[in-house]
Amino acid sequence: MKKKVAKRAVHIAAVVMRRAGLCVYQDEAECHIVGEPPEEEICAYCLEKWLLKTAKKELQNTQFE
């Protein structure tokens, strides 16, 4: 149950970031989707992957006492 809640929270965060115009890449040309602007679902998926990867990195770097 906790995993489903966490996954839903990450998805909501990604959708909010996408609607705010944020992207993982600094330049739109770096995006692997060439041509027209990608659909919201594609950008949200990309942002979800980035959020999870960044969170895992941060957790590995954090030392718990």
Secondary structure, DSSP 8 states (H G I E B T S, - for coil): -HHHHHHHHHHHHHHHHHHTT--SSSSGGGSSS-SS---HHHHHHHHHHHHHHHHHHHHHH----
